[in-house]
Amino acid sequence: MVKKVMKTGSQVKVDFEDTFSYKLHTYLTLEEIQDLIDMQELSQNCIAVYMRYLCAETKARLINEKLGFIHPTTLPFLDESTVKQKEKTLADRFQELSAKQFIFLPYNPRLVILLL
């Protein structure tokens, strides 16, 4: 289905207006969208786009002040860091959010997505 709508090699740009504490955009590829439809393992891009959807839905329901989102690449990016660097990075991210929020922080230690 996706291959009929999108050309091979094409991408869809997705902007993250207020999802994370900084402006960001990403591109979903045809393959990532097909993986989503086929219920295959999702890329970090797909997970981030789903988090954007959740953020938009919580805003529409006026409950967004109760939820905070941390980009899924935050922890894997830190895999090569020292424990102190990881602690500081996560502490900085948490300080940007309200103490009364539930935090969505996806983490994939070994092909299992945990929502911390």
Protein Blocks (a to p, Z undefined) as FASTA:
>chain_A
ZZmmpcghiacddddfklpmcdcdddddfklmmmmmnopacdfklmmmmmmmmmmmmmmn
opmmmpccddfklmmmmmmpcfklmmmmmmmmmmmpcfkbccdddddfbopacdZZ
